[in-house]
Amino acid sequence: MTDRPDPPLQTLGDPPQHVRAHEELTAAEVAAQLTAPSAAALLENLGITGQDHAELSALIPRAVEDREILAAITRTANLLLSAAGLEAPTGELDALQKEHNTLQQRLAPGEGLIAILALAAGTSTVQAWHHERGLSSAQSWEVLADLGQQMRVHRRSSGRLGLHQVGWMELNWRGRLVSLGRLQFDLHRVERGTPQERWMIGTHIPATGPLDPAAVEESFDRATAYFTARYADLVREHPAGAPPFGHEFHCHSWLVNPLLPEALGADSNLGGFAARWELVSHAQADDDAAFFVFGVRPPYDPAALPRTTRLERLVGERLADGRGWQVGLGRLTR
């Protein structure tokens, strides 16, 4: 989806453990990619639509004309291209956010624009990893289109173009995330340093519509089928005594809370989803609930939050009276 050849890539391991780029992109190559005739289609493939697409497209010429901003985009794109796979590093983009957000004020207020443009310029390594692990080109773009979804979430909470979830998108570009129907799934290690250390499938709920029980069940079925077939090496490496790989799931979310089935009913979409999980641990996370239910970030007045739906009343009243809301870590074996 670009007008320049992708950097040469190397796949390491059999079965593959990660993919890396042999060469770095130059600033001129990144500028050419972001301003090429194909750039509009690239943004659309990344799920960037509507007002976000229009505003970002208008900012790109200014971004690539600013030597310092272009250098930051290029360095970040090369970080993303450096590796995708099971052992690819994460956390690098979060460390750059303060510097990036200071730079981007030359373009527009807010946060995340340099990361967005670097993500757009740095897709080839993660797509090669997706191919190695059995995703089609269409499925790969579906995974990466979460960028546009996260930008829409950002606009709903801030009213402007940008991206809060930079670290989340880096996890995606490292190849550790897959979209399978209604849910998303990631791979991460648990119980490190113990005889039970193993790869776990994490479960994520994108804000794309209702949590229909049949759609949720289908996603879990697809996840088991995909991970056991395409990560058979992790099945073989799984420690004795642990639930079989591909059949054990974690979910760390404000939705893993026993108050939801109690208040909304286990037959409701949200209550039924919460009731699936065995609660392993919990922690106070009022701001998570405020963001996911009401679309607000601190500072906010809990007393002023709407009380239109049963969910809003349940969460809003707890935030207002000081009881707050807890996120849970849930475990599901199926």
C-alpha positions in Angstrom: 0.0 0.0 0.0 2.9 2.4 -0.5 4.9 3.7 -3.5 8.2 2.6 -2.2 9.7 -0.9 -1.7 9.5 -2.2 1.9 12.7 -2.6 3.8 14.3 -6.1 3.5 13.0 -8.4 6.3 14.5 -11.4 8.1 12.5 -14.2 9.8 14.2 -15.8 12.7 13.5 -19.2 14.2 11.7 -22.3 13.0 8.9 -22.0 13.8 9.3 -18.3 13.5 9.9 -16.4 16.7 10.2 -12.9 15.3 10.7 -10.9 12.1 13.0 -7.9 11.8 14.0 -5.3 9.3 17.5 -5.5 7.8 17.7 -1.8 7.0 16.2 1.4 8.4 14.0 3.8 6.4 15.5 7.2 5.7 13.6 10.4 6.4 13.1 11.0 2.7 11.6 7.5 2.3 9.2 8.1 5.2 8.2 11.5 3.7 7.6 9.9 0.3 5.5 7.2 1.8 3.3 9.5 3.8 2.7 11.9 0.9 2.4 9.3 -1.9 -0.9 8.9 -3.9 -1.5 5.7 -2.0 -1.3 7.4 1.4 -5.1 8.0 1.6 -5.8 4.3 1.0 -3.1 3.3 3.6 -4.9 5.5 6.2 -8.2 3.9 5.3 -6.7 0.4 5.7 -5.6 1.4 9.2 -9.2 2.2 10.0 -8.7 6.0 9.9 -11.9 7.5 8.5 -14.1 10.5 8.5 -12.9 13.6 10.3 -9.8 11.9 11.6 -8.8 11.0 8.0 -9.4 14.5 6.7 -7.6 16.3 9.5 -4.6 13.9 9.5 -4.2 14.1 5.7 -4.2 17.9 6.0 -1.4 17.8 8.6 0.9 15.4 6.8 2.5 17.9 4.4 3.4 20.2 7.4 4.7 17.3 9.4 7.1 16.1 6.7 8.3 19.6 6.0 9.4 20.1 9.6 12.8 18.5 9.7 12.7 17.8 13.5 9.2 16.3 13.4 10.0 14.2 10.4 13.2 12.9 12.1 11.0 11.9 15.1 8.5 10.1 12.9 11.4 8.3 11.1 13.1 7.2 14.3 9.8 5.9 15.7 8.9 4.1 12.5 12.2 2.3 12.5 11.7 1.3 16.1 8.4 -0.3 15.1 10.0 -2.0 12.0 12.9 -3.3 14.1 11.1 -6.4 15.3 7.7 -8.1 15.6 7.0 -11.4 17.2 6.9 -13.3 20.5 10.0 -11.7 22.0 9.8 -8.2 20.4 10.3 -5.4 23.0 7.5 -3.2 24.1 7.3 0.1 26.0 9.6 2.2 23.7 6.9 4.4 22.3 5.5 5.3 25.8 9.0 6.5 26.7 9.0 8.9 23.8 5.5 10.4 24.4 6.6 13.5 26.3 9.1 14.5 23.7 6.7 13.7 20.8 3.8 15.6 22.3 6.0 18.7 22.8 7.0 18.5 19.2 3.5 18.1 17.8 2.3 21.4 19.3 3.9 22.9 16.1 1.2 21.0 14.2 -1.8 20.8 16.4 -2.7 20.7 20.1 -3.1 17.3 21.9 -1.1 14.1 21.8 -0.2 11.1 19.7 0.2 12.5 16.1 3.8 11.6 15.7 3.1 8.1 16.9 0.2 7.8 14.4 2.3 8.8 11.5 5.1 6.5 12.6 2.6 3.6 12.9 1.4 4.4 9.4 4.9 4.3 8.0 5.9 1.2 9.9 3.5 -1.7 9.0 5.7 -4.0 6.9 7.4 -5.9 9.7 4.2 -6.7 11.7 2.4 -7.7 8.5 5.2 -10.1 7.7 4.9 -11.6 11.2 1.1 -11.9 10.7 1.8 -13.9 7.5 4.3 -16.2 9.3 1.6 -17.0 11.9 -1.2 -17.7 9.5 -3.1 -14.4 9.1 -4.2 -13.4 5.6 -3.5 -9.9 4.3 -7.2 -8.9 5.0 -6.9 -10.3 8.6 -3.7 -8.4 9.1 -5.2 -5.1 8.0 -8.2 -5.8 10.3 -5.8 -6.1 13.3 -4.0 -2.9 12.3 -7.2 -1.0 11.7 -7.5 -0.9 15.5 -5.4 2.3 15.1 -8.4 4.1 13.6 -10.7 2.7 16.3 -8.4 4.0 19.1 -8.3 7.4 17.4 -12.1 7.5 17.3 -12.1 6.6 21.1 -9.7 9.5 21.6 -11.9 11.9 19.7 -14.9 10.9 21.7 -13.1 11.7 25.0 -11.1 14.8 23.9 -13.0 16.2 20.9 -9.9 16.3 18.7 -7.5 14.3 16.5 -5.0 12.2 18.4 -4.2 9.0 20.2 -3.9 8.3 23.9 -3.3 4.6 23.7 0.2 4.7 22.2 1.5 1.8 24.3 -1.4 -0.4 23.3 -0.8 0.3 19.6 2.9 -0.6 20.0 1.8 -4.0 21.4 -0.3 -4.4 18.3 2.6 -3.4 15.9 4.8 -5.9 17.8 2.5 -8.7 16.5 1.1 -9.7 19.8 -2.5 -8.9 19.1 -5.1 -10.5 16.8 -8.8 -9.6 16.1 -11.1 -12.6 15.9 -14.7 -11.5 15.6 -16.1 -9.4 18.4 -13.0 -9.8 20.7 -9.3 -9.1 20.5 -6.6 -11.4 21.9 -3.0 -11.0 22.9 -0.1 -13.2 23.9 1.8 -12.6 27.1 3.8 -14.6 29.6 2.5 -15.4 33.1 4.0 -16.9 36.2 7.5 -15.8 35.1 10.4 -17.5 36.9 8.3 -20.4 38.1 7.9 -24.0 36.8 4.4 -22.9 35.5 5.7 -20.0 33.4 3.8 -20.1 30.1 2.2 -18.1 27.4 -1.3 -16.8 28.1 -4.0 -15.5 25.8 -5.3 -12.2 27.0 -8.8 -11.1 26.1 -9.7 -7.5 25.1 -13.1 -5.9 24.4 -12.9 -3.1 21.7 -15.6 -0.4 22.0 -17.3 -1.5 18.7 -20.8 -2.4 19.8 -22.8 -4.8 22.1 -21.3 -7.8 23.7 -23.7 -10.2 22.1 -23.2 -13.6 23.9 -23.2 -15.6 20.6 -20.6 -13.3 19.1 -18.4 -13.6 22.2 -18.7 -17.4 22.2 -17.7 -17.4 18.5 -14.7 -15.3 19.2 -13.5 -17.7 21.9 -14.0 -20.6 19.6 -12.0 -18.9 16.9 -9.3 -18.0 19.3 -8.8 -21.6 20.5 -8.8 -22.8 16.8 -6.3 -20.1 15.7 -3.8 -20.3 18.5 -3.7 -24.0 18.8 -3.1 -24.3 15.0 -0.8 -21.4 14.3 1.1 -21.5 17.6 1.5 -25.2 17.9 5.0 -24.6 19.3 3.5 -23.0 22.3 1.2 -25.9 22.7 4.2 -28.2 22.9 6.1 -26.0 25.3 3.2 -25.6 27.7 4.2 -26.9 31.2 2.6 -30.0 32.6 -0.2 -29.3 35.0 -1.2 -26.0 33.4 -4.5 -25.7 31.4 -3.8 -26.5 27.7 -2.6 -23.6 25.7 -5.4 -22.2 23.6 -8.0 -23.1 26.2 -6.9 -20.7 29.0 -7.8 -17.0 28.9 -7.2 -14.0 31.0 -9.1 -10.7 31.0 -8.0 -7.6 32.9 -10.9 -5.1 32.6 -13.5 -2.9 34.3 -16.0 -5.4 32.9 -14.6 -8.2 35.1 -16.6 -7.1 38.2 -19.3 -9.2 40.0 -21.4 -6.1 40.5 -22.4 -6.2 36.8 -24.3 -9.5 36.9 -25.7 -8.6 40.3 -27.1 -5.2 39.1 -27.8 -5.8 35.4 -28.6 -9.5 35.5 -26.5 -12.5 34.3 -28.8 -12.6 31.2 -27.7 -9.1 30.2 -24.8 -8.7 27.7 -22.4 -7.1 30.2 -23.6 -9.2 33.1 -23.2 -12.4 31.2 -19.7 -11.4 30.0 -18.6 -10.6 33.6 -20.1 -13.9 34.9 -17.9 -15.9 32.5 -14.7 -15.1 34.5 -13.3 -16.6 37.7 -12.1 -13.5 39.6 -8.3 -13.8 40.4 -7.6 -10.4 41.7 -9.0 -6.8 41.7 -7.9 -3.3 42.1 -9.5 0.2 42.5 -9.7 1.9 39.1 -12.3 4.6 39.2 -10.8 6.5 36.2 -11.0 3.3 34.0 -14.7 3.0 34.6 -15.2 6.8 34.1 -13.5 6.5 30.7 -15.1 3.4 29.4 -18.6 4.1 30.6 -18.7 7.9 30.2 -15.8 8.7 27.8 -14.2 11.2 30.2 -10.7 11.5 31.5 -9.5 13.3 34.7 -10.4 15.8 35.9 -14.1 15.2 35.9 -17.0 15.7 38.4 -18.6 12.3 39.2 -21.7 14.1 40.4 -22.2 15.6 36.9 -21.9 12.3 35.0 -25.1 11.3 33.2 -27.4 8.7 34.7 -29.4 7.7 31.6 -28.9 3.9 31.5 -28.7 1.3 34.2 -25.0 1.0 33.7 -24.5 4.7 34.0 -26.5 4.8 37.2 -24.6 1.9 38.7 -21.1 3.2 37.9 -21.9 6.9 38.3 -23.5 6.6 41.7 -20.5 4.5 43.0 -18.0 7.1 41.6 -20.0 10.0 43.2 -20.4 8.5 46.7 -16.8 7.3 47.0 -17.3 3.5 46.7 -15.7 3.7 43.3 -15.2 0.9 40.8 -12.7 -2.0 40.6 -11.1 -3.7 37.6 -10.7 -7.4 37.9 -8.3 -10.0 36.5 -10.4 -12.9 35.4 -9.5 -16.4 34.3 -11.4 -18.6 32.0 -10.7 -22.2 31.0 -12.8 -23.7 28.2 
